[in-house]
Amino acid sequence: MKTITTEELQKRVEAGEQLNIIDVREEEEVSAGMIPGAKHIPLGEIDSRVGDFSKGQPYYMVCRSGARSGRASAFLNDQGIDATNVEGGMLSWNGETRA
């Protein structure tokens, strides 16, 4: 499984890159703040929403610590989707967040 550090992802976000960041945390967790531009799809909905992902696009999966996003990345990779796990998740994120 491919991974990216929060530092690497933060540099790309701050450089203005258009990235497909998917936050798989639960509703109450994302209310504390998400990476700007991230889309919220709870882990429990990933399998039923696999059709929302394009096979030609890379996705960056994030959760609180990196465990749930790792499971989401592995599942999506098995479906032929290019998904990268964000190591350390939001616990390691030092960049800007939005509500």
mmCIF file as gemmi writes it, N, C-alpha and C atoms, coordinates in Angstrom:
data_model
loop_
_atom_site.group_PDB
_atom_site.id
_atom_site.type_symbol
_atom_site.label_atom_id
_atom_site.label_alt_id
_atom_site.label_comp_id
_atom_site.label_asym_id
_atom_site.label_entity_id
_atom_site.label_seq_id
_atom_site.pdbx_PDB_ins_code
_atom_site.Cartn_x
_atom_site.Cartn_y
_atom_site.Cartn_z
_atom_site.occupancy
_atom_site.B_iso_or_equiv
_atom_site.pdbx_formal_charge
_atom_site.auth_seq_id
_atom_site.auth_asym_id
_atom_site.pdbx_PDB_model_num
ATOM 1 N N . MET Axp A 1 ? 0.845 -1.185 0 1 0 ? 1 A 1
ATOM 2 C CA . MET Axp A 1 ? 0 0 0 1 0 ? 1 A 1
ATOM 3 C C . MET Axp A 1 ? 0.892 1.25 0 1 0 ? 1 A 1
ATOM 4 N N . LYS Axp A 2 ? 0.506 2.211 -0.815 1 0 ? 2 A 1
ATOM 5 C CA . LYS Axp A 2 ? 1.243 3.471 -0.86 1 0 ? 2 A 1
ATOM 6 C C . LYS Axp A 2 ? 0.871 4.321 0.348 1 0 ? 2 A 1
ATOM 7 N N . THR Axp A 3 ? 1.867 5.068 0.838 1 0 ? 3 A 1
ATOM 8 C CA . THR Axp A 3 ? 1.631 5.978 1.951 1 0 ? 3 A 1
ATOM 9 C C . THR Axp A 3 ? 2.254 7.334 1.635 1 0 ? 3 A 1
ATOM 10 N N . ILE Axp A 4 ? 1.779 8.335 2.348 1 0 ? 4 A 1
ATOM 11 C CA . ILE Axp A 4 ? 2.33 9.683 2.275 1 0 ? 4 A 1
ATOM 12 C C . ILE Axp A 4 ? 2.325 10.234 3.689 1 0 ? 4 A 1
ATOM 13 N N . THR Axp A 5 ? 3.339 11.015 4.031 1 0 ? 5 A 1
ATOM 14 C CA . THR Axp A 5 ? 3.365 11.621 5.369 1 0 ? 5 A 1
ATOM 15 C C . THR Axp A 5 ? 2.463 12.857 5.372 1 0 ? 5 A 1
ATOM 16 N N . THR Axp A 6 ? 2.058 13.264 6.559 1 0 ? 6 A 1
ATOM 17 C CA . THR Axp A 6 ? 1.246 14.476 6.655 1 0 ? 6 A 1
ATOM 18 C C . THR Axp A 6 ? 2.049 15.688 6.198 1 0 ? 6 A 1
ATOM 19 N N . GLU Axp A 7 ? 3.356 15.674 6.435 1 0 ? 7 A 1
ATOM 20 C CA . GLU Axp A 7 ? 4.202 16.794 6.01 1 0 ? 7 A 1
ATOM 21 C C . GLU Axp A 7 ? 4.206 16.919 4.484 1 0 ? 7 A 1
ATOM 22 N N . GLU Axp A 8 ? 4.364 15.781 3.795 1 0 ? 8 A 1
ATOM 23 C CA . GLU Axp A 8 ? 4.356 15.796 2.326 1 0 ? 8 A 1
ATOM 24 C C . GLU Axp A 8 ? 3.004 16.269 1.794 1 0 ? 8 A 1
ATOM 25 N N . LEU Axp A 9 ? 1.931 15.751 2.383 1 0 ? 9 A 1
ATOM 26 C CA . LEU Axp A 9 ? 0.595 16.138 1.941 1 0 ? 9 A 1
ATOM 27 C C . LEU Axp A 9 ? 0.348 17.616 2.206 1 0 ? 9 A 1
ATOM 28 N N . GLN Axp A 10 ? 0.773 18.096 3.37 1 0 ? 10 A 1
ATOM 29 C CA . GLN Axp A 10 ? 0.585 19.506 3.719 1 0 ? 10 A 1
ATOM 30 C C . GLN Axp A 10 ? 1.285 20.412 2.707 1 0 ? 10 A 1
ATOM 31 N N . LYS Axp A 11 ? 2.51 20.061 2.305 1 0 ? 11 A 1
ATOM 32 C CA . LYS Axp A 11 ? 3.233 20.864 1.307 1 0 ? 11 A 1
ATOM 33 C C . LYS Axp A 11 ? 2.452 20.934 0 1 0 ? 11 A 1
ATOM 34 N N . ARG Axp A 12 ? 1.868 19.818 -0.397 1 0 ? 12 A 1
ATOM 35 C CA . ARG Axp A 12 ? 1.104 19.773 -1.645 1 0 ? 12 A 1
ATOM 36 C C . ARG Axp A 12 ? -0.178 20.593 -1.534 1 0 ? 12 A 1
ATOM 37 N N . VAL Axp A 13 ? -0.855 20.509 -0.386 1 0 ? 13 A 1
ATOM 38 C CA . VAL Axp A 13 ? -2.074 21.299 -0.16 1 0 ? 13 A 1
ATOM 39 C C . VAL Axp A 13 ? -1.734 22.788 -0.18 1 0 ? 13 A 1
ATOM 40 N N . GLU Axp A 14 ? -0.683 23.16 0.542 1 0 ? 14 A 1
ATOM 41 C CA . GLU Axp A 14 ? -0.296 24.569 0.638 1 0 ? 14 A 1
ATOM 42 C C . GLU Axp A 14 ? 0.219 25.12 -0.694 1 0 ? 14 A 1
ATOM 43 N N . ALA Axp A 15 ? 0.698 24.234 -1.577 1 0 ? 15 A 1
ATOM 44 C CA . ALA Axp A 15 ? 1.153 24.657 -2.904 1 0 ? 15 A 1
ATOM 45 C C . ALA Axp A 15 ? -0.027 24.858 -3.858 1 0 ? 15 A 1
ATOM 46 N N . GLY Axp A 16 ? -1.227 24.541 -3.375 1 0 ? 16 A 1
ATOM 47 C CA . GLY Axp A 16 ? -2.42 24.748 -4.183 1 0 ? 16 A 1
ATOM 48 C C . GLY Axp A 16 ? -2.766 23.611 -5.126 1 0 ? 16 A 1
ATOM 49 N N . GLU Axp A 17 ? -2.139 22.459 -4.932 1 0 ? 17 A 1
ATOM 50 C CA . GLU Axp A 17 ? -2.467 21.309 -5.785 1 0 ? 17 A 1
ATOM 51 C C . GLU Axp A 17 ? -3.917 20.879 -5.548 1 0 ? 17 A 1
ATOM 52 N N . GLN Axp A 18 ? -4.577 20.497 -6.615 1 0 ? 18 A 1
ATOM 53 C CA . GLN Axp A 18 ? -5.943 19.983 -6.516 1 0 ? 18 A 1
ATOM 54 C C . GLN Axp A 18 ? -5.857 18.494 -6.213 1 0 ? 18 A 1
ATOM 55 N N . LEU Axp A 19 ? -6.098 18.123 -4.974 1 0 ? 19 A 1
ATOM 56 C CA . LEU Axp A 19 ? -5.957 16.743 -4.523 1 0 ? 19 A 1
ATOM 57 C C . LEU Axp A 19 ? -7.302 16.172 -4.116 1 0 ? 19 A 1
ATOM 58 N N . ASN Axp A 20 ? -7.449 14.879 -4.301 1 0 ? 20 A 1
ATOM 59 C CA . ASN Axp A 20 ? -8.653 14.163 -3.859 1 0 ? 20 A 1
ATOM 60 C C . ASN Axp A 20 ? -8.363 13.574 -2.478 1 0 ? 20 A 1
ATOM 61 N N . ILE Axp A 21 ? -8.668 14.348 -1.439 1 0 ? 21 A 1
ATOM 62 C CA . ILE Axp A 21 ? -8.447 13.901 -0.062 1 0 ? 21 A 1
ATOM 63 C C . ILE Axp A 21 ? -9.786 13.446 0.493 1 0 ? 21 A 1
ATOM 64 N N . ILE Axp A 22 ? -9.809 12.211 0.993 1 0 ? 22 A 1
ATOM 65 C CA . ILE Axp A 22 ? -11.036 11.634 1.547 1 0 ? 22 A 1
ATOM 66 C C . ILE Axp A 22 ? -10.819 11.391 3.038 1 0 ? 22 A 1
ATOM 67 N N . ASP Axp A 23 ? -11.666 12.006 3.864 1 0 ? 23 A 1
ATOM 68 C CA . ASP Axp A 23 ? -11.608 11.857 5.317 1 0 ? 23 A 1
ATOM 69 C C . ASP Axp A 23 ? -12.625 10.78 5.705 1 0 ? 23 A 1
ATOM 70 N N . VAL Axp A 24 ? -12.133 9.668 6.26 1 0 ? 24 A 1
ATOM 71 C CA . VAL Axp A 24 ? -13.007 8.531 6.567 1 0 ? 24 A 1
ATOM 72 C C . VAL Axp A 24 ? -13.432 8.478 8.038 1 0 ? 24 A 1
ATOM 73 N N . ARG Axp A 25 ? -13.179 9.561 8.783 1 0 ? 25 A 1
ATOM 74 C CA . ARG Axp A 25 ? -13.588 9.589 10.19 1 0 ? 25 A 1
ATOM 75 C C . ARG Axp A 25 ? -15.112 9.714 10.31 1 0 ? 25 A 1
ATOM 76 N N . GLU Axp A 26 ? -15.589 9.536 11.522 1 0 ? 26 A 1
ATOM 77 C CA . GLU Axp A 26 ? -17.01 9.669 11.801 1 0 ? 26 A 1
ATOM 78 C C . GLU Axp A 26 ? -17.402 11.142 11.87 1 0 ? 26 A 1
ATOM 79 N N . GLU Axp A 27 ? -18.695 11.404 11.76 1 0 ? 27 A 1
ATOM 80 C CA . GLU Axp A 27 ? -19.227 12.767 11.726 1 0 ? 27 A 1
ATOM 81 C C . GLU Axp A 27 ? -18.738 13.627 12.887 1 0 ? 27 A 1
ATOM 82 N N . GLU Axp A 28 ? -18.799 13.083 14.1 1 0 ? 28 A 1
ATOM 83 C CA . GLU Axp A 28 ? -18.394 13.87 15.265 1 0 ? 28 A 1
ATOM 84 C C . GLU Axp A 28 ? -16.894 14.184 15.245 1 0 ? 28 A 1
ATOM 85 N N . GLU Axp A 29 ? -16.1 13.342 14.599 1 0 ? 29 A 1
ATOM 86 C CA . GLU Axp A 29 ? -14.664 13.594 14.499 1 0 ? 29 A 1
ATOM 87 C C . GLU Axp A 29 ? -14.36 14.704 13.494 1 0 ? 29 A 1
ATOM 88 N N . VAL Axp A 30 ? -15.032 14.697 12.354 1 0 ? 30 A 1
ATOM 89 C CA . VAL Axp A 30 ? -14.749 15.711 11.344 1 0 ? 30 A 1
ATOM 90 C C . VAL Axp A 30 ? -15.234 17.089 11.767 1 0 ? 30 A 1
ATOM 91 N N . SER Axp A 31 ? -16.176 17.149 12.7 1 0 ? 31 A 1
ATOM 92 C CA . SER Axp A 31 ? -16.651 18.447 13.168 1 0 ? 31 A 1
ATOM 93 C C . SER Axp A 31 ? -15.541 19.219 13.883 1 0 ? 31 A 1
ATOM 94 N N . ALA Axp A 32 ? -14.498 18.525 14.329 1 0 ? 32 A 1
ATOM 95 C CA . ALA Axp A 32 ? -13.358 19.174 14.982 1 0 ? 32 A 1
ATOM 96 C C . ALA Axp A 32 ? -12.417 19.803 13.96 1 0 ? 32 A 1
ATOM 97 N N . GLY Axp A 33 ? -12.622 19.505 12.678 1 0 ? 33 A 1
ATOM 98 C CA . GLY Axp A 33 ? -11.803 20.101 11.627 1 0 ? 33 A 1
ATOM 99 C C . GLY Axp A 33 ? -11.294 19.077 10.635 1 0 ? 33 A 1
ATOM 100 N N . MET Axp A 34 ? -11.279 19.497 9.383 1 0 ? 34 A 1
ATOM 101 C CA . MET Axp A 34 ? -10.805 18.655 8.289 1 0 ? 34 A 1
ATOM 102 C C . MET Axp A 34 ? -9.735 19.407 7.506 1 0 ? 34 A 1
ATOM 103 N N . ILE Axp A 35 ? -8.959 18.661 6.737 1 0 ? 35 A 1
ATOM 104 C CA . ILE Axp A 35 ? -7.988 19.276 5.836 1 0 ? 35 A 1
ATOM 105 C C . ILE Axp A 35 ? -8.775 20.055 4.785 1 0 ? 35 A 1
ATOM 106 N N . PRO Axp A 36 ? -8.38 21.296 4.488 1 0 ? 36 A 1
ATOM 107 C CA . PRO Axp A 36 ? -9.111 22.073 3.479 1 0 ? 36 A 1
ATOM 108 C C . PRO Axp A 36 ? -9.191 21.319 2.144 1 0 ? 36 A 1
ATOM 109 N N . GLY Axp A 37 ? -10.394 21.265 1.601 1 0 ? 37 A 1
ATOM 110 C CA . GLY Axp A 37 ? -10.611 20.582 0.331 1 0 ? 37 A 1
ATOM 111 C C . GLY Axp A 37 ? -10.946 19.112 0.452 1 0 ? 37 A 1
ATOM 112 N N . ALA Axp A 38 ? -10.838 18.553 1.663 1 0 ? 38 A 1
ATOM 113 C CA . ALA Axp A 38 ? -11.143 17.128 1.854 1 0 ? 38 A 1
ATOM 114 C C . ALA Axp A 38 ? -12.642 16.883 1.734 1 0 ? 38 A 1
ATOM 115 N N . LYS Axp A 39 ? -12.973 15.686 1.305 1 0 ? 39 A 1
ATOM 116 C CA . LYS Axp A 39 ? -14.366 15.249 1.21 1 0 ? 39 A 1
ATOM 117 C C . LYS Axp A 39 ? -14.587 14.211 2.308 1 0 ? 39 A 1
ATOM 118 N N . HIS Axp A 40 ? -15.719 14.273 2.978 1 0 ? 40 A 1
ATOM 119 C CA . HIS Axp A 40 ? -16.016 13.338 4.063 1 0 ? 40 A 1
ATOM 120 C C . HIS Axp A 40 ? -16.824 12.152 3.548 1 0 ? 40 A 1
ATOM 121 N N . ILE Axp A 41 ? -16.241 10.964 3.668 1 0 ? 41 A 1
ATOM 122 C CA . ILE Axp A 41 ? -16.956 9.708 3.419 1 0 ? 41 A 1
ATOM 123 C C . ILE Axp A 41 ? -16.567 8.777 4.569 1 0 ? 41 A 1
ATOM 124 N N . PRO Axp A 42 ? -17.463 8.564 5.551 1 0 ? 42 A 1
ATOM 125 C CA . PRO Axp A 42 ? -17.118 7.688 6.677 1 0 ? 42 A 1
ATOM 126 C C . PRO Axp A 42 ? -16.684 6.3 6.201 1 0 ? 42 A 1
ATOM 127 N N . LEU Axp A 43 ? -15.765 5.685 6.935 1 0 ? 43 A 1
ATOM 128 C CA . LEU Axp A 43 ? -15.245 4.373 6.565 1 0 ? 43 A 1
ATOM 129 C C . LEU Axp A 43 ? -16.357 3.375 6.276 1 0 ? 43 A 1
ATOM 130 N N . GLY Axp A 44 ? -17.412 3.382 7.082 1 0 ? 44 A 1
ATOM 131 C CA . GLY Axp A 44 ? -18.506 2.432 6.902 1 0 ? 44 A 1
ATOM 132 C C . GLY Axp A 44 ? -19.269 2.591 5.6 1 0 ? 44 A 1
ATOM 133 N N . GLU Axp A 45 ? -19.069 3.715 4.9 1 0 ? 45 A 1
ATOM 134 C CA . GLU Axp A 45 ? -19.762 3.958 3.633 1 0 ? 45 A 1
ATOM 135 C C . GLU Axp A 45 ? -18.873 3.737 2.406 1 0 ? 45 A 1
ATOM 136 N N . ILE Axp A 46 ? -17.578 3.504 2.625 1 0 ? 46 A 1
ATOM 137 C CA . ILE Axp A 46 ? -16.644 3.397 1.496 1 0 ? 46 A 1
ATOM 138 C C . ILE Axp A 46 ? -17.07 2.297 0.521 1 0 ? 46 A 1
ATOM 139 N N . ASP Axp A 47 ? -17.433 1.118 1.038 1 0 ? 47 A 1
ATOM 140 C CA . ASP Axp A 47 ? -17.782 0.022 0.125 1 0 ? 47 A 1
ATOM 141 C C . ASP Axp A 47 ? -19.019 0.33 -0.71 1 0 ? 47 A 1
ATOM 142 N N . SER Axp A 48 ? -20.008 0.994 -0.131 1 0 ? 48 A 1
ATOM 143 C CA . SER Axp A 48 ? -21.231 1.299 -0.88 1 0 ? 48 A 1
ATOM 144 C C . SER Axp A 48 ? -21.059 2.506 -1.801 1 0 ? 48 A 1
ATOM 145 N N . ARG Axp A 49 ? -19.978 3.261 -1.62 1 0 ? 49 A 1
ATOM 146 C CA . ARG Axp A 49 ? -19.757 4.458 -2.437 1 0 ? 49 A 1
ATOM 147 C C . ARG Axp A 49 ? -18.545 4.329 -3.353 1 0 ? 49 A 1
ATOM 148 N N . VAL Axp A 50 ? -18.093 3.095 -3.553 1 0 ? 50 A 1
ATOM 149 C CA . VAL Axp A 50 ? -16.919 2.875 -4.399 1 0 ? 50 A 1
ATOM 150 C C . VAL Axp A 50 ? -17.142 3.439 -5.81 1 0 ? 50 A 1
ATOM 151 N N . GLY Axp A 51 ? -18.387 3.515 -6.242 1 0 ? 51 A 1
ATOM 152 C CA . GLY Axp A 51 ? -18.709 4.089 -7.546 1 0 ? 51 A 1
ATOM 153 C C . GLY Axp A 51 ? -18.45 5.583 -7.617 1 0 ? 51 A 1
ATOM 154 N N . ASP Axp A 52 ? -18.262 6.239 -6.465 1 0 ? 52 A 1
ATOM 155 C CA . ASP Axp A 52 ? -17.954 7.677 -6.424 1 0 ? 52 A 1
ATOM 156 C C . ASP Axp A 52 ? -16.49 7.959 -6.773 1 0 ? 52 A 1
ATOM 157 N N . PHE Axp A 53 ? -15.667 6.907 -6.819 1 0 ? 53 A 1
ATOM 158 C CA . PHE Axp A 53 ? -14.242 7.054 -7.075 1 0 ? 53 A 1
ATOM 159 C C . PHE Axp A 53 ? -13.944 6.766 -8.545 1 0 ? 53 A 1
ATOM 160 N N . SER Axp A 54 ? -13.067 7.574 -9.136 1 0 ? 54 A 1
ATOM 161 C CA . SER Axp A 54 ? -12.66 7.378 -10.531 1 0 ? 54 A 1
ATOM 162 C C . SER Axp A 54 ? -11.362 6.593 -10.565 1 0 ? 54 A 1
ATOM 163 N N . LYS Axp A 55 ? -11.3 5.582 -11.421 1 0 ? 55 A 1
ATOM 164 C CA . LYS Axp A 55 ? -10.107 4.74 -11.481 1 0 ? 55 A 1
ATOM 165 C C . LYS Axp A 55 ? -8.885 5.487 -11.991 1 0 ? 55 A 1
ATOM 166 N N . GLY Axp A 56 ? -9.059 6.574 -12.719 1 0 ? 56 A 1
ATOM 167 C CA . GLY Axp A 56 ? -7.918 7.308 -13.245 1 0 ? 56 A 1
ATOM 168 C C . GLY Axp A 56 ? -7.396 8.405 -12.336 1 0 ? 56 A 1
ATOM 169 N N . GLN Axp A 57 ? -7.967 8.542 -11.138 1 0 ? 57 A 1
ATOM 170 C CA . GLN Axp A 57 ? -7.6 9.624 -10.217 1 0 ? 57 A 1
ATOM 171 C C . GLN Axp A 57 ? -6.933 9.061 -8.958 1 0 ? 57 A 1
ATOM 172 N N . PRO Axp A 58 ? -5.908 9.744 -8.433 1 0 ? 58 A 1
ATOM 173 C CA . PRO Axp A 58 ? -5.347 9.325 -7.146 1 0 ? 58 A 1
ATOM 174 C C . PRO Axp A 58 ? -6.157 9.913 -5.981 1 0 ? 58 A 1
ATOM 175 N N . TYR Axp A 59 ? -6.258 9.164 -4.919 1 0 ? 59 A 1
ATOM 176 C CA . TYR Axp A 59 ? -6.98 9.589 -3.722 1 0 ? 59 A 1
ATOM 177 C C . TYR Axp A 59 ? -6.059 9.452 -2.507 1 0 ? 59 A 1
ATOM 178 N N . TYR Axp A 60 ? -6.215 10.378 -1.567 1 0 ? 60 A 1
ATOM 179 C CA . TYR Axp A 60 ? -5.443 10.377 -0.333 1 0 ? 60 A 1
ATOM 180 C C . TYR Axp A 60 ? -6.421 10.182 0.81 1 0 ? 60 A 1
ATOM 181 N N . MET Axp A 61 ? -6.264 9.071 1.517 1 0 ? 61 A 1
ATOM 182 C CA . MET Axp A 61 ? -7.206 8.677 2.556 1 0 ? 61 A 1
ATOM 183 C C . MET Axp A 61 ? -6.662 9.06 3.922 1 0 ? 61 A 1
ATOM 184 N N . VAL Axp A 62 ? -7.508 9.762 4.731 1 0 ? 62 A 1
ATOM 185 C CA . VAL Axp A 62 ? -7.069 10.215 6.048 1 0 ? 62 A 1
ATOM 186 C C . VAL Axp A 62 ? -8.118 9.88 7.105 1 0 ? 62 A 1
ATOM 187 N N . CYS Axp A 63 ? -7.64 9.575 8.311 1 0 ? 63 A 1
ATOM 188 C CA . CYS Axp A 63 ? -8.519 9.371 9.463 1 0 ? 63 A 1
ATOM 189 C C . CYS Axp A 63 ? -7.838 10.004 10.669 1 0 ? 63 A 1
ATOM 190 N N . ARG Axp A 64 ? -8.132 9.548 11.854 1 0 ? 64 A 1
ATOM 191 C CA . ARG Axp A 64 ? -7.542 10.145 13.052 1 0 ? 64 A 1
ATOM 192 C C . ARG Axp A 64 ? -6.064 9.777 13.166 1 0 ? 64 A 1
ATOM 193 N N . SER Axp A 65 ? -5.739 8.474 13.017 1 0 ? 65 A 1
ATOM 194 C CA . SER Axp A 65 ? -4.359 8.036 13.253 1 0 ? 65 A 1
ATOM 195 C C . SER Axp A 65 ? -3.709 7.33 12.069 1 0 ? 65 A 1
ATOM 196 N N . GLY Axp A 66 ? -4.496 6.927 11.084 1 0 ? 66 A 1
ATOM 197 C CA . GLY Axp A 66 ? -3.958 6.229 9.927 1 0 ? 66 A 1
ATOM 198 C C . GLY Axp A 66 ? -4.408 4.786 9.8 1 0 ? 66 A 1
ATOM 199 N N . ALA Axp A 67 ? -5.047 4.234 10.836 1 0 ? 67 A 1
ATOM 200 C CA . ALA Axp A 67 ? -5.481 2.831 10.791 1 0 ? 67 A 1
ATOM 201 C C . ALA Axp A 67 ? -6.712 2.647 9.905 1 0 ? 67 A 1
ATOM 202 N N . ARG Axp A 68 ? -7.758 3.422 10.152 1 0 ? 68 A 1
ATOM 203 C CA . ARG Axp A 68 ? -8.978 3.286 9.338 1 0 ? 68 A 1
ATOM 204 C C . ARG Axp A 68 ? -8.726 3.681 7.892 1 0 ? 68 A 1
ATOM 205 N N . SER Axp A 69 ? -7.949 4.729 7.688 1 0 ? 69 A 1
ATOM 206 C CA . SER Axp A 69 ? -7.657 5.14 6.313 1 0 ? 69 A 1
ATOM 207 C C . SER Axp A 69 ? -6.805 4.08 5.617 1 0 ? 69 A 1
ATOM 208 N N . GLY Axp A 70 ? -6.007 3.349 6.372 1 0 ? 70 A 1
ATOM 209 C CA . GLY Axp A 70 ? -5.248 2.236 5.803 1 0 ? 70 A 1
ATOM 210 C C . GLY Axp A 70 ? -6.17 1.137 5.309 1 0 ? 70 A 1
ATOM 211 N N . ARG Axp A 71 ? -7.205 0.836 6.095 1 0 ? 71 A 1
ATOM 212 C CA . ARG Axp A 71 ? -8.184 -0.176 5.666 1 0 ? 71 A 1
ATOM 213 C C . ARG Axp A 71 ? -8.935 0.305 4.432 1 0 ? 71 A 1
ATOM 214 N N . ALA Axp A 72 ? -9.311 1.584 4.426 1 0 ? 72 A 1
ATOM 215 C CA . ALA Axp A 72 ? -10.015 2.145 3.269 1 0 ? 72 A 1
ATOM 216 C C . ALA Axp A 72 ? -9.127 2.109 2.03 1 0 ? 72 A 1
ATOM 217 N N . SER Axp A 73 ? -7.852 2.456 2.186 1 0 ? 73 A 1
ATOM 218 C CA . SER Axp A 73 ? -6.917 2.439 1.061 1 0 ? 73 A 1
ATOM 219 C C . SER Axp A 73 ? -6.76 1.032 0.502 1 0 ? 73 A 1
ATOM 220 N N . ALA Axp A 74 ? -6.597 0.052 1.391 1 0 ? 74 A 1
ATOM 221 C CA . ALA Axp A 74 ? -6.443 -1.34 0.953 1 0 ? 74 A 1
ATOM 222 C C . ALA Axp A 74 ? -7.686 -1.8 0.193 1 0 ? 74 A 1
ATOM 223 N N . PHE Axp A 75 ? -8.871 -1.491 0.71 1 0 ? 75 A 1
ATOM 224 C CA . PHE Axp A 75 ? -10.111 -1.876 0.035 1 0 ? 75 A 1
ATOM 225 C C . PHE Axp A 75 ? -10.186 -1.243 -1.348 1 0 ? 75 A 1
ATOM 226 N N . LEU Axp A 76 ? -9.929 0.071 -1.423 1 0 ? 76 A 1
ATOM 227 C CA . LEU Axp A 76 ? -10.018 0.762 -2.709 1 0 ? 76 A 1
ATOM 228 C C . LEU Axp A 76 ? -8.971 0.247 -3.693 1 0 ? 76 A 1
ATOM 229 N N . ASN Axp A 77 ? -7.762 -0.025 -3.206 1 0 ? 77 A 1
ATOM 230 C CA . ASN Axp A 77 ? -6.729 -0.603 -4.071 1 0 ? 77 A 1
ATOM 231 C C . ASN Axp A 77 ? -7.204 -1.932 -4.656 1 0 ? 77 A 1
ATOM 232 N N . ASP Axp A 78 ? -7.874 -2.746 -3.836 1 0 ? 78 A 1
ATOM 233 C CA . ASP Axp A 78 ? -8.42 -4.024 -4.313 1 0 ? 78 A 1
ATOM 234 C C . ASP Axp A 78 ? -9.483 -3.823 -5.388 1 0 ? 78 A 1
ATOM 235 N N . GLN Axp A 79 ? -10.127 -2.657 -5.4 1 0 ? 79 A 1
ATOM 236 C CA . GLN Axp A 79 ? -11.155 -2.341 -6.398 1 0 ? 79 A 1
ATOM 237 C C . GLN Axp A 79 ? -10.559 -1.658 -7.63 1 0 ? 79 A 1
ATOM 238 N N . GLY Axp A 80 ? -9.237 -1.524 -7.667 1 0 ? 80 A 1
ATOM 239 C CA . GLY Axp A 80 ? -8.579 -0.897 -8.793 1 0 ? 80 A 1
ATOM 240 C C . GLY Axp A 80 ? -8.472 0.616 -8.693 1 0 ? 80 A 1
ATOM 241 N N . ILE Axp A 81 ? -8.707 1.164 -7.494 1 0 ? 81 A 1
ATOM 242 C CA . ILE Axp A 81 ? -8.631 2.609 -7.264 1 0 ? 81 A 1
ATOM 243 C C . ILE Axp A 81 ? -7.246 2.947 -6.698 1 0 ? 81 A 1
ATOM 244 N N . ASP Axp A 82 ? -6.655 4.025 -7.18 1 0 ? 82 A 1
ATOM 245 C CA . ASP Axp A 82 ? -5.346 4.482 -6.719 1 0 ? 82 A 1
ATOM 246 C C . ASP Axp A 82 ? -5.524 5.266 -5.419 1 0 ? 82 A 1
ATOM 247 N N . ALA Axp A 83 ? -5.394 4.571 -4.281 1 0 ? 83 A 1
ATOM 248 C CA . ALA Axp A 83 ? -5.579 5.19 -2.965 1 0 ? 83 A 1
ATOM 249 C C . ALA Axp A 83 ? -4.29 5.118 -2.168 1 0 ? 83 A 1
ATOM 250 N N . THR Axp A 84 ? -3.943 6.237 -1.539 1 0 ? 84 A 1
ATOM 251 C CA . THR Axp A 84 ? -2.734 6.357 -0.726 1 0 ? 84 A 1
ATOM 252 C C . THR Axp A 84 ? -3.141 6.68 0.7 1 0 ? 84 A 1
ATOM 253 N N . ASN Axp A 85 ? -2.549 5.974 1.661 1 0 ? 85 A 1
ATOM 254 C CA . ASN Axp A 85 ? -2.859 6.211 3.067 1 0 ? 85 A 1
ATOM 255 C C . ASN Axp A 85 ? -2.007 7.352 3.619 1 0 ? 85 A 1
ATOM 256 N N . VAL Axp A 86 ? -2.643 8.27 4.359 1 0 ? 86 A 1
ATOM 257 C CA . VAL Axp A 86 ? -1.939 9.374 5.007 1 0 ? 86 A 1
ATOM 258 C C . VAL Axp A 86 ? -1.466 8.881 6.373 1 0 ? 86 A 1
ATOM 259 N N . GLU Axp A 87 ? -0.15 8.671 6.502 1 0 ? 87 A 1
ATOM 260 C CA . GLU Axp A 87 ? 0.429 8.143 7.733 1 0 ? 87 A 1
ATOM 261 C C . GLU Axp A 87 ? 0.229 9.111 8.899 1 0 ? 87 A 1
ATOM 262 N N . GLY Axp A 88 ? -0.209 8.576 10.029 1 0 ? 88 A 1
ATOM 263 C CA . GLY Axp A 88 ? -0.369 9.392 11.233 1 0 ? 88 A 1
ATOM 264 C C . GLY Axp A 88 ? -1.682 10.135 11.317 1 0 ? 88 A 1
ATOM 265 N N . GLY Axp A 89 ? -2.38 10.261 10.185 1 0 ? 89 A 1
ATOM 266 C CA . GLY Axp A 89 ? -3.699 10.879 10.162 1 0 ? 89 A 1
ATOM 267 C C . GLY Axp A 89 ? -3.727 12.286 10.746 1 0 ? 89 A 1
ATOM 268 N N . MET Axp A 90 ? -4.898 12.664 11.203 1 0 ? 90 A 1
ATOM 269 C CA . MET Axp A 90 ? -5.11 14.02 11.713 1 0 ? 90 A 1
ATOM 270 C C . MET Axp A 90 ? -4.337 14.279 13.012 1 0 ? 90 A 1
ATOM 271 N N . LEU Axp A 91 ? -3.945 13.223 13.718 1 0 ? 91 A 1
ATOM 272 C CA . LEU Axp A 91 ? -3.13 13.423 14.918 1 0 ? 91 A 1
ATOM 273 C C . LEU Axp A 91 ? -1.778 14.027 14.559 1 0 ? 91 A 1
ATOM 274 N N . SER Axp A 92 ? -1.297 13.755 13.342 1 0 ? 92 A 1
ATOM 275 C CA . SER Axp A 92 ? 0.003 14.266 12.887 1 0 ? 92 A 1
ATOM 276 C C . SER Axp A 92 ? -0.119 15.509 12.01 1 0 ? 92 A 1
ATOM 277 N N . TRP Axp A 93 ? -1.341 15.891 11.669 1 0 ? 93 A 1
ATOM 278 C CA . TRP Axp A 93 ? -1.549 17.028 10.763 1 0 ? 93 A 1
ATOM 279 C C . TRP Axp A 93 ? -1.277 18.337 11.496 1 0 ? 93 A 1
ATOM 280 N N . ASN Axp A 94 ? -0.358 19.149 10.952 1 0 ? 94 A 1
ATOM 281 C CA . ASN Axp A 94 ? -0.031 20.441 11.555 1 0 ? 94 A 1
ATOM 282 C C . ASN Axp A 94 ? -0.505 21.599 10.717 1 0 ? 94 A 1
ATOM 283 N N . GLY Axp A 95 ? -1.155 21.308 9.597 1 0 ? 95 A 1
ATOM 284 C CA . GLY Axp A 95 ? -1.618 22.36 8.709 1 0 ? 95 A 1
ATOM 285 C C . GLY Axp A 95 ? -2.962 22.924 9.119 1 0 ? 95 A 1
ATOM 286 N N . GLU Axp A 96 ? -3.459 23.786 8.268 1 0 ? 96 A 1
ATOM 287 C CA . GLU Axp A 96 ? -4.75 24.425 8.472 1 0 ? 96 A 1
ATOM 288 C C . GLU Axp A 96 ? -5.862 23.383 8.43 1 0 ? 96 A 1
ATOM 289 N N . THR Axp A 97 ? -6.931 23.652 9.176 1 0 ? 97 A 1
ATOM 290 C CA . THR Axp A 97 ? -8.128 22.814 9.093 1 0 ? 97 A 1
ATOM 291 C C . THR Axp A 97 ? -9.338 23.719 8.89 1 0 ? 97 A 1
ATOM 292 N N . ARG Axp A 98 ? -10.401 23.122 8.423 1 0 ? 98 A 1
ATOM 293 C CA . ARG Axp A 98 ? -11.662 23.857 8.26 1 0 ? 98 A 1
ATOM 294 C C . ARG Axp A 98 ? -12.759 23.05 8.925 1 0 ? 98 A 1
ATOM 295 N N . ALA Axp A 99 ? -13.815 23.723 9.322 1 0 ? 99 A 1
ATOM 296 C CA . ALA Axp A 99 ? -14.934 23.047 10 1 0 ? 99 A 1
ATOM 297 C C . ALA Axp A 99 ? -15.777 22.287 9.007 1 0 ? 99 A 1
